[in-house]
Amino acid sequence: MSLVANAFLSDRSLKIRSKAIPWDGYQRAGLLNADDVKLVQRIANSQREKADSILDEEGEAYAQLYVRLLGKLSRTDTIQFILVLLGDFIAGESLLLAFKGVSLESSDDFVRLKSAAIISTILPYDSSPPSSVVEQVSRALSSMIRSPNEPEAQDVGVQCFESVLRVSKARQYAWRAEETDSENGENKQEAAPSAGDEQQQTAPKIVEALVHLLRGNPSPQMQYQLAFCFWLLTFEQKIAEQINARYNLIPLLLDLAKQAIKEKILRVVVSTFRNLVVRAPKQNLAPMLVAKVLPWIQTSLQGRMFSDDEIKDDVEFLAGELKSSFDGMTTFDEYKSELASGHLTWSPAHKNDDFWRDNAAKLTDKDREQLKCVSDPLLKTVARPTLMHFAPAMKRVLVQLLSSSNEPLTLAVAANDIAQFVKFHETGKKAVEDLGAKARVMQLMTHADPDVKYQSLLATQRLMSHAWA
């Protein structure tokens, strides 16, 4: 069992180890008894090799000692020293309840981060950790990773989540805020999360914070650690079903894998994709096809030599599942999947007159659900509603993209699709006006991006002329 690897913690631990702690003074003050002082001095004054031998023989006694010391003493330098000793020896789940989150809220950085490292390492070794402990630890770690001005805290927090998210209760707790948002129908713009927000929330938005870090150009090591967290999260059925719809995770991980220097990043991304397909194929196969995961696998991964056979197995599994799904899709199915992803590109269908001639009418099926999906990105500059809120019926997809997307490419393609729909559907002009998308299309004629401006101009010309022109 090992704690997180962090230079700040390692350097401070070495310095703290060399400090003299007045154990005899604590005994004279009546805070410690003679037996406790004897035990702690014996381990504190021994070389590491000798100390390890003592701990192997008397582990239970020292586990109980450390818990007593943390409960009785309060001076920061003494707590730091005890945490260093405790880090040398973690006795397993017997410490969990007694230690539960000690000093996680300390104002001393070392005490807070070292405490997090220790409790996070212990937690997965309890077969059924108390929910109160899981929640306390998760909230503390969430606060760490949501602190952009504290890189050491972010680093330690993410590494700790690599341990904590091995526990199903922790994964479920991490998703609780997402479920609360879904139930409340909240459509808030995603913003850089802050630690202060958590005081207002029943559960911290842990997954949102992890996604935000991944989008922030992290170091290769941090990329791996974050991807590992997402791999762990996708072992939960509900998370596997919903995480891509909420955070567009598949393209994000695909970009990460394409740029990966280290094989371990590639391995964990491919394993995450496999989890998503195994646990929620209906929700994830189509978005993977839209993101072009299949051609990436076929051209970059199949036939490549890997040091880990599991990567090869995962690659072949994904290739088979994606090809089977692709073979069963129509061009309109692909188009719907692209709309559902919330991100449009210039795939062939958008400029193909035959496609629109054959399929324009389908956008008005089921109360114009697909047209709403196209138009909404143009309607207003608000946050894109999380796709999970309308994915079951594909409500308002194109309309929502127009109203809420901040991506110039998506806006340009969506404006093009509005123009194509109006051109090839006899009542297309009225349908777009009924949904309120006309004003947004006209507004985008002043957009800073030249392609958005151009496509919006063409769409406006269509809307101002006859629908069948």
TIKEZA-766485 format. One record per residue (C-alpha): residue number from 0; x, y, z. Coordinates in nm, 3 decimals, always signed. Example, Ala and Ser with C-alpha at 12.3 -4.5 7.8 and 13.67 -1.06 7.14 Angstrom:
<recs>
<0,<+1.230,-0.450,+0.780>>
<1,<+1.367,-0.106,+0.714>>
</recs>
This chain:
<recs>
<0,<+0.000,+0.000,+0.000>>
<1,<+0.148,+0.340,-0.095>>
<2,<+0.050,+0.701,-0.039>>
<3,<+0.036,+0.963,-0.309>>
<4,<+0.362,+1.072,-0.472>>
<5,<+0.400,+1.446,-0.419>>
<6,<+0.722,+1.646,-0.386>>
<7,<+0.573,+1.888,-0.133>>
<8,<+0.465,+1.607,+0.100>>
<9,<+0.793,+1.417,+0.058>>
<10,<+1.016,+1.718,+0.128>>
<11,<+0.815,+1.834,+0.426>>
<12,<+0.805,+1.480,+0.566>>
<13,<+1.185,+1.464,+0.567>>
<14,<+1.210,+1.795,+0.753>>
<15,<+0.938,+1.705,+1.002>>
<16,<+1.103,+1.370,+1.071>>
<17,<+1.416,+1.548,+1.193>>
<18,<+1.233,+1.764,+1.447>>
<19,<+1.246,+1.692,+1.820>>
<20,<+0.905,+1.649,+1.981>>
<21,<+0.878,+1.700,+2.363>>
<22,<+0.719,+1.364,+2.441>>
<23,<+0.845,+1.373,+2.802>>
<24,<+0.686,+1.715,+2.842>>
<25,<+0.352,+1.572,+2.731>>
<26,<+0.391,+1.301,+2.995>>
<27,<+0.467,+1.556,+3.269>>
<28,<+0.161,+1.756,+3.163>>
<29,<-0.053,+1.446,+3.200>>
<30,<-0.145,+1.433,+2.830>>
<31,<+0.035,+1.103,+2.768>>
<32,<+0.113,+0.809,+2.993>>
<33,<+0.455,+0.648,+3.026>>
<34,<+0.367,+0.352,+2.802>>
<35,<+0.258,+0.576,+2.515>>
<36,<+0.574,+0.785,+2.543>>
<37,<+0.790,+0.473,+2.543>>
<38,<+0.618,+0.337,+2.232>>
<39,<+0.637,+0.657,+2.031>>
<40,<+0.999,+0.731,+2.126>>
<41,<+1.099,+0.380,+2.033>>
<42,<+0.967,+0.422,+1.678>>
<43,<+1.060,+0.789,+1.640>>
<44,<+1.424,+0.731,+1.736>>
<45,<+1.475,+0.426,+1.513>>
<46,<+1.616,+0.411,+1.164>>
<47,<+1.353,+0.340,+0.896>>
<48,<+1.459,-0.022,+0.853>>
<49,<+1.444,-0.088,+1.228>>
<50,<+1.113,+0.098,+1.254>>
<51,<+0.962,-0.120,+0.981>>
<52,<+1.066,-0.429,+1.174>>
<53,<+0.904,-0.296,+1.492>>
<54,<+0.583,-0.214,+1.305>>
<55,<+0.570,-0.560,+1.151>>
<56,<+0.585,-0.718,+1.496>>
<57,<+0.368,-0.473,+1.690>>
<58,<+0.145,-0.323,+1.424>>
<59,<-0.178,-0.340,+1.619>>
<60,<-0.028,-0.163,+1.920>>
<61,<+0.105,+0.119,+1.704>>
<62,<-0.221,+0.155,+1.513>>
<63,<-0.399,+0.210,+1.844>>
<64,<-0.121,+0.443,+1.962>>
<65,<-0.146,+0.674,+1.661>>
<66,<-0.521,+0.701,+1.701>>
<67,<-0.479,+0.791,+2.070>>
<68,<-0.213,+1.050,+1.995>>
<69,<-0.423,+1.218,+1.727>>
<70,<-0.712,+1.234,+1.969>>
<71,<-0.515,+1.377,+2.262>>
<72,<-0.265,+1.619,+2.109>>
<73,<-0.335,+1.937,+1.915>>
<74,<-0.009,+2.125,+1.848>>
<75,<+0.046,+2.151,+1.471>>
<76,<+0.411,+2.040,+1.477>>
<77,<+0.321,+1.734,+1.685>>
<78,<+0.028,+1.643,+1.461>>
<79,<+0.260,+1.675,+1.161>>
<80,<+0.508,+1.435,+1.320>>
<81,<+0.239,+1.179,+1.406>>
<82,<+0.105,+1.193,+1.050>>
<83,<+0.453,+1.120,+0.915>>
<84,<+0.476,+0.816,+1.143>>
<85,<+0.126,+0.712,+1.045>>
<86,<+0.216,+0.746,+0.680>>
<87,<+0.504,+0.503,+0.736>>
<88,<+0.258,+0.249,+0.860>>
<89,<-0.106,+0.229,+0.765>>
<90,<-0.262,-0.053,+0.959>>
<91,<-0.562,-0.098,+0.733>>
<92,<-0.930,-0.074,+0.799>>
<93,<-0.892,-0.091,+1.177>>
<94,<-0.784,+0.274,+1.159>>
<95,<-1.065,+0.395,+0.938>>
<96,<-1.339,+0.471,+1.185>>
<97,<-1.105,+0.617,+1.443>>
<98,<-0.909,+0.826,+1.195>>
<99,<-1.209,+0.931,+0.987>>
<100,<-1.108,+1.259,+0.836>>
<101,<-0.890,+1.380,+1.123>>
<102,<-0.735,+1.716,+1.026>>
<103,<-0.887,+1.723,+0.676>>
<104,<-0.998,+2.078,+0.749>>
<105,<-0.671,+2.191,+0.909>>
<106,<-0.539,+2.535,+0.818>>
<107,<-0.192,+2.381,+0.795>>
<108,<-0.131,+2.262,+0.438>>
<109,<+0.086,+1.968,+0.533>>
<110,<-0.155,+1.838,+0.797>>
<111,<-0.449,+1.871,+0.560>>
<112,<-0.283,+1.707,+0.259>>
<113,<-0.107,+1.434,+0.457>>
<114,<-0.434,+1.350,+0.632>>
<115,<-0.606,+1.324,+0.295>>
<116,<-0.334,+1.098,+0.158>>
<117,<-0.355,+0.863,+0.456>>
<118,<-0.732,+0.832,+0.485>>
<119,<-0.768,+0.793,+0.106>>
<120,<-0.522,+0.508,+0.109>>
<121,<-0.700,+0.336,+0.397>>
<122,<-1.053,+0.378,+0.262>>
<123,<-1.055,+0.118,-0.020>>
<124,<-0.940,-0.153,+0.222>>
<125,<-1.267,-0.135,+0.415>>
<126,<-1.522,-0.364,+0.248>>
<127,<-1.807,-0.138,+0.359>>
<128,<-1.684,+0.203,+0.476>>
<129,<-1.936,+0.418,+0.664>>
<130,<-2.120,+0.661,+0.437>>
<131,<-2.034,+0.949,+0.670>>
<132,<-1.662,+0.882,+0.622>>
<133,<-1.697,+0.850,+0.244>>
<134,<-1.885,+1.178,+0.225>>
<135,<-1.649,+1.366,+0.456>>
<136,<-1.343,+1.253,+0.265>>
<137,<-1.503,+1.316,-0.076>>
<138,<-1.605,+1.668,+0.019>>
<139,<-1.255,+1.747,+0.145>>
<140,<-1.094,+1.612,-0.173>>
<141,<-1.343,+1.797,-0.389>>
<142,<-1.246,+2.120,-0.219>>
<143,<-0.880,+2.045,-0.294>>
<144,<-0.926,+1.984,-0.666>>
<145,<-1.146,+2.293,-0.696>>
<146,<-0.865,+2.520,-0.573>>
<147,<-0.687,+2.654,-0.884>>
<148,<-0.448,+2.865,-0.678>>
<149,<-0.324,+2.561,-0.484>>
<150,<-0.157,+2.326,-0.736>>
<151,<-0.019,+2.102,-0.461>>
<152,<-0.370,+2.055,-0.321>>
<153,<-0.507,+1.978,-0.668>>
<154,<-0.232,+1.724,-0.730>>
<155,<-0.286,+1.547,-0.399>>
<156,<-0.665,+1.565,-0.433>>
<157,<-0.670,+1.396,-0.774>>
<158,<-0.429,+1.124,-0.659>>
<159,<-0.647,+1.064,-0.355>>
<160,<-0.954,+1.028,-0.576>>
<161,<-0.766,+0.754,-0.763>>
<162,<-0.793,+0.555,-0.439>>
<163,<-1.128,+0.677,-0.307>>
<164,<-1.319,+0.616,-0.633>>
<165,<-1.235,+0.247,-0.610>>
<166,<-1.517,+0.240,-0.353>>
<167,<-1.867,+0.212,-0.502>>
<168,<-2.014,+0.437,-0.232>>
<169,<-1.767,+0.709,-0.328>>
<170,<-1.854,+0.681,-0.698>>
<171,<-2.223,+0.704,-0.618>>
<172,<-2.164,+1.005,-0.395>>
<173,<-1.958,+1.172,-0.669>>
<174,<-2.258,+1.146,-0.904>>
<175,<-2.515,+1.262,-0.650>>
<176,<-2.487,+1.628,-0.746>>
<177,<-2.544,+1.535,-1.112>>
<178,<-2.863,+1.351,-1.022>>
<179,<-2.979,+1.648,-0.815>>
<180,<-2.926,+1.879,-1.112>>
<181,<-3.116,+1.642,-1.339>>
<182,<-3.410,+1.616,-1.101>>
<183,<-3.427,+1.993,-1.059>>
<184,<-3.394,+2.052,-1.433>>
<185,<-3.111,+2.296,-1.380>>
<186,<-2.957,+2.439,-1.696>>
<187,<-2.662,+2.631,-1.563>>
<188,<-2.363,+2.732,-1.772>>
<189,<-2.060,+2.525,-1.693>>
<190,<-1.800,+2.745,-1.529>>
<191,<-1.472,+2.696,-1.352>>
<192,<-1.584,+2.545,-1.021>>
<193,<-1.471,+2.698,-0.696>>
<194,<-1.427,+2.554,-0.351>>
<195,<-1.667,+2.806,-0.200>>
<196,<-1.959,+2.674,-0.406>>
<197,<-1.973,+2.356,-0.202>>
<198,<-2.112,+2.527,+0.102>>
<199,<-2.427,+2.587,-0.102>>
<200,<-2.464,+2.229,-0.224>>
<201,<-2.595,+1.910,-0.078>>
<202,<-2.319,+1.722,-0.259>>
<203,<-2.011,+1.870,-0.429>>
<204,<-1.986,+1.854,-0.807>>
<205,<-1.688,+1.621,-0.809>>
<206,<-1.725,+1.498,-1.167>>
<207,<-1.763,+1.853,-1.297>>
<208,<-1.440,+1.949,-1.121>>
<209,<-1.253,+1.651,-1.270>>
<210,<-1.379,+1.735,-1.619>>
<211,<-1.275,+2.097,-1.573>>
<212,<-0.922,+1.990,-1.480>>
<213,<-0.900,+1.759,-1.782>>
<214,<-1.000,+2.046,-2.012>>
<215,<-0.731,+2.268,-1.863>>
<216,<-0.426,+2.123,-2.045>>
<217,<-0.287,+1.923,-1.750>>
<218,<+0.055,+1.759,-1.740>>
<219,<+0.089,+1.405,-1.884>>
<220,<+0.092,+1.256,-1.533>>
<221,<-0.218,+1.450,-1.434>>
<222,<-0.384,+1.343,-1.760>>
<223,<-0.332,+0.982,-1.662>>
<224,<-0.460,+1.037,-1.309>>
<225,<-0.775,+1.212,-1.431>>
<226,<-0.841,+0.947,-1.696>>
<227,<-0.797,+0.682,-1.427>>
<228,<-1.066,+0.856,-1.219>>
<229,<-1.307,+0.849,-1.514>>
<230,<-1.232,+0.482,-1.571>>
<231,<-1.325,+0.410,-1.210>>
<232,<-1.642,+0.621,-1.236>>
<233,<-1.765,+0.426,-1.539>>
<234,<-1.789,+0.106,-1.336>>
<235,<-2.118,+0.248,-1.204>>
<236,<-2.408,+0.168,-1.438>>
<237,<-2.586,+0.501,-1.395>>
<238,<-2.269,+0.701,-1.448>>
<239,<-2.181,+0.503,-1.761>>
<240,<-2.527,+0.579,-1.899>>
<241,<-2.520,+0.952,-1.832>>
<242,<-2.167,+1.091,-1.812>>
<243,<-2.113,+1.143,-2.186>>
<244,<-2.452,+1.306,-2.232>>
<245,<-2.374,+1.552,-1.956>>
<246,<-2.006,+1.626,-2.020>>
<247,<-1.934,+1.511,-2.378>>
<248,<-1.666,+1.291,-2.226>>
<249,<-1.603,+1.064,-2.526>>
<250,<-1.450,+1.332,-2.755>>
<251,<-1.256,+1.469,-2.459>>
<252,<-1.098,+1.132,-2.383>>
<253,<-1.041,+1.062,-2.753>>
<254,<-0.842,+1.384,-2.790>>
<255,<-0.644,+1.288,-2.481>>
<256,<-0.561,+0.945,-2.625>>
<257,<-0.460,+1.088,-2.963>>
<258,<-0.210,+1.320,-2.796>>
<259,<-0.089,+1.069,-2.538>>
<260,<+0.285,+1.025,-2.509>>
<261,<+0.267,+0.742,-2.258>>
<262,<+0.104,+0.407,-2.323>>
<263,<-0.058,+0.405,-1.981>>
<264,<-0.279,+0.700,-2.081>>
<265,<-0.388,+0.515,-2.393>>
<266,<-0.457,+0.204,-2.188>>
<267,<-0.685,+0.375,-1.939>>
<268,<-0.877,+0.567,-2.209>>
<269,<-0.942,+0.250,-2.410>>
<270,<-1.049,+0.071,-2.091>>
<271,<-1.288,+0.356,-2.013>>
<272,<-1.441,+0.329,-2.361>>
<273,<-1.488,-0.043,-2.305>>
<274,<-1.665,+0.023,-1.976>>
<275,<-1.898,+0.269,-2.148>>
<276,<-1.983,+0.020,-2.423>>
<277,<-2.027,-0.279,-2.193>>
<278,<-2.243,-0.101,-1.937>>
<279,<-2.437,+0.139,-2.158>>
<280,<-2.410,+0.054,-2.529>>
<281,<-2.734,+0.232,-2.621>>
<282,<-2.611,+0.559,-2.476>>
<283,<-2.248,+0.542,-2.593>>
<284,<-2.202,+0.353,-2.921>>
<285,<-2.359,+0.623,-3.138>>
<286,<-2.166,+0.909,-2.975>>
<287,<-1.844,+0.710,-3.024>>
<288,<-1.923,+0.675,-3.394>>
<289,<-1.996,+1.047,-3.421>>
<290,<-1.666,+1.124,-3.247>>
<291,<-1.493,+0.896,-3.501>>
<292,<-1.356,+0.655,-3.244>>
<293,<-1.382,+0.367,-3.496>>
<294,<-1.150,+0.511,-3.765>>
<295,<-0.903,+0.611,-3.493>>
<296,<-0.900,+0.253,-3.364>>
<297,<-0.868,+0.109,-3.714>>
<298,<-0.586,+0.335,-3.829>>
<299,<-0.393,+0.400,-3.507>>
<300,<-0.446,+0.103,-3.276>>
<301,<-0.529,-0.216,-3.463>>
<302,<-0.213,-0.401,-3.554>>
<303,<-0.001,-0.190,-3.322>>
<304,<+0.229,-0.362,-3.074>>
<305,<+0.152,-0.296,-2.708>>
<306,<+0.339,-0.399,-2.396>>
<307,<+0.005,-0.480,-2.231>>
<308,<-0.213,-0.752,-2.387>>
<309,<-0.521,-0.604,-2.222>>
<310,<-0.498,-0.301,-2.450>>
<311,<-0.507,-0.526,-2.754>>
<312,<-0.810,-0.713,-2.619>>
<313,<-0.993,-0.387,-2.548>>
<314,<-0.907,-0.249,-2.892>>
<315,<-1.042,-0.557,-3.071>>
<316,<-1.357,-0.556,-2.858>>
<317,<-1.426,-0.190,-2.932>>
<318,<-1.353,-0.230,-3.303>>
<319,<-1.601,-0.517,-3.327>>
<320,<-1.878,-0.344,-3.133>>
<321,<-1.839,-0.013,-3.315>>
<322,<-1.826,-0.171,-3.660>>
<323,<-2.137,-0.376,-3.589>>
<324,<-2.317,-0.064,-3.473>>
<325,<-2.194,+0.137,-3.771>>
<326,<-2.308,-0.125,-4.020>>
<327,<-2.660,-0.107,-3.877>>
<328,<-2.688,+0.274,-3.893>>
<329,<-2.851,+0.480,-4.166>>
<330,<-2.714,+0.818,-4.266>>
<331,<-3.000,+0.981,-4.077>>
<332,<-2.914,+0.775,-3.768>>
<333,<-2.562,+0.914,-3.788>>
<334,<-2.699,+1.265,-3.822>>
<335,<-2.924,+1.222,-3.517>>
<336,<-2.630,+1.092,-3.317>>
<337,<-2.424,+1.394,-3.415>>
<338,<-2.704,+1.624,-3.300>>
<339,<-2.728,+1.437,-2.972>>
<340,<-2.354,+1.484,-2.911>>
<341,<-2.402,+1.861,-2.899>>
<342,<-2.106,+1.917,-3.132>>
<343,<-2.143,+1.947,-3.511>>
<344,<-1.874,+1.918,-3.777>>
<345,<-1.881,+1.939,-4.156>>
<346,<-1.959,+1.571,-4.208>>
<347,<-2.087,+1.492,-4.562>>
<348,<-2.460,+1.493,-4.478>>
<349,<-2.474,+1.864,-4.396>>
<350,<-2.393,+1.974,-4.751>>
<351,<-2.557,+1.684,-4.935>>
<352,<-2.875,+1.791,-5.117>>
<353,<-2.988,+1.430,-5.160>>
<354,<-2.966,+1.376,-4.784>>
<355,<-3.182,+1.679,-4.713>>
<356,<-3.425,+1.599,-4.992>>
<357,<-3.480,+1.254,-4.840>>
<358,<-3.468,+1.347,-4.472>>
<359,<-3.577,+1.709,-4.417>>
<360,<-3.931,+1.598,-4.336>>
<361,<-3.801,+1.363,-4.066>>
<362,<-3.688,+1.662,-3.860>>
<363,<-4.054,+1.741,-3.800>>
<364,<-4.144,+1.391,-3.676>>
<365,<-4.251,+1.355,-3.312>>
<366,<-4.335,+1.721,-3.260>>
<367,<-4.032,+1.845,-3.456>>
<368,<-3.794,+1.693,-3.206>>
<369,<-3.491,+1.686,-3.439>>
<370,<-3.554,+2.035,-3.573>>
<371,<-3.571,+2.166,-3.218>>
<372,<-3.236,+1.997,-3.166>>
<373,<-3.088,+2.184,-3.464>>
<374,<-3.235,+2.525,-3.393>>
<375,<-3.194,+2.568,-3.022>>
<376,<-2.818,+2.639,-3.038>>
<377,<-2.914,+2.955,-3.226>>
<378,<-3.189,+3.078,-2.998>>
<379,<-3.002,+3.244,-2.716>>
<380,<-2.658,+3.261,-2.561>>
<381,<-2.728,+3.054,-2.255>>
<382,<-2.569,+2.739,-2.130>>
<383,<-2.632,+2.427,-2.335>>
<384,<-2.890,+2.221,-2.147>>
<385,<-2.737,+1.894,-2.051>>
<386,<-2.828,+1.642,-2.314>>
<387,<-2.958,+1.397,-2.058>>
<388,<-3.256,+1.626,-2.004>>
<389,<-3.386,+1.571,-2.356>>
<390,<-3.200,+1.267,-2.487>>
<391,<-3.489,+1.020,-2.429>>
<392,<-3.702,+1.200,-2.688>>
<393,<-3.423,+1.401,-2.857>>
<394,<-3.620,+1.714,-2.772>>
<395,<-3.503,+2.048,-2.912>>
<396,<-3.167,+1.922,-3.034>>
<397,<-3.086,+2.142,-3.334>>
<398,<-3.267,+2.444,-3.191>>
<399,<-3.085,+2.391,-2.863>>
<400,<-2.750,+2.382,-3.035>>
<401,<-2.818,+2.720,-3.194>>
<402,<-2.931,+2.871,-2.867>>
<403,<-2.665,+2.746,-2.637>>
<404,<-2.347,+2.637,-2.812>>
<405,<-2.042,+2.859,-2.782>>
<406,<-1.850,+2.666,-3.048>>
<407,<-1.821,+2.858,-3.378>>
<408,<-1.803,+2.535,-3.580>>
<409,<-2.122,+2.397,-3.424>>
<410,<-2.303,+2.728,-3.477>>
<411,<-2.194,+2.749,-3.841>>
<412,<-2.304,+2.393,-3.919>>
<413,<-2.634,+2.438,-3.733>>
<414,<-2.709,+2.755,-3.932>>
<415,<-2.633,+2.563,-4.251>>
<416,<-2.873,+2.288,-4.144>>
<417,<-3.150,+2.542,-4.081>>
<418,<-3.098,+2.673,-4.434>>
<419,<-3.104,+2.322,-4.579>>
<420,<-3.419,+2.233,-4.389>>
<421,<-3.598,+2.546,-4.509>>
<422,<-3.486,+2.477,-4.865>>
<423,<-3.607,+2.118,-4.879>>
<424,<-3.920,+2.120,-4.661>>
<425,<-4.234,+2.288,-4.788>>
<426,<-4.330,+2.423,-4.445>>
<427,<-3.975,+2.460,-4.320>>
<428,<-3.985,+2.838,-4.291>>
<429,<-4.294,+2.832,-4.068>>
<430,<-4.153,+2.551,-3.853>>
<431,<-3.832,+2.744,-3.785>>
<432,<-4.023,+3.062,-3.707>>
<433,<-4.259,+2.874,-3.473>>
<434,<-3.959,+2.753,-3.274>>
<435,<-3.820,+3.105,-3.244>>
<436,<-3.496,+3.026,-3.426>>
<437,<-3.527,+3.294,-3.695>>
<438,<-3.426,+3.578,-3.463>>
<439,<-3.123,+3.387,-3.340>>
<440,<-3.010,+3.311,-3.696>>
<441,<-3.031,+3.680,-3.778>>
<442,<-2.845,+3.768,-3.459>>
<443,<-2.557,+3.541,-3.561>>
<444,<-2.499,+3.748,-3.876>>
<445,<-2.293,+3.976,-3.648>>
<446,<-2.094,+3.691,-3.493>>
<447,<-1.717,+3.739,-3.470>>
<448,<-1.644,+3.414,-3.654>>
<449,<-1.659,+3.466,-4.034>>
<450,<-1.800,+3.121,-4.111>>
<451,<-2.078,+3.159,-3.852>>
<452,<-2.154,+3.501,-4.002>>
<453,<-2.159,+3.360,-4.357>>
<454,<-2.375,+3.054,-4.281>>
<455,<-2.618,+3.268,-4.081>>
<456,<-2.646,+3.510,-4.373>>
<457,<-2.732,+3.223,-4.609>>
<458,<-2.986,+3.086,-4.362>>
<459,<-3.143,+3.431,-4.320>>
<460,<-3.175,+3.465,-4.698>>
<461,<-3.358,+3.134,-4.706>>
<462,<-3.587,+3.235,-4.422>>
<463,<-3.669,+3.567,-4.588>>
<464,<-3.749,+3.404,-4.922>>
<465,<-4.001,+3.136,-5.012>>
<466,<-3.956,+2.811,-4.821>>
<467,<-3.943,+2.608,-5.142>>
<468,<-3.702,+2.835,-5.327>>
</recs>
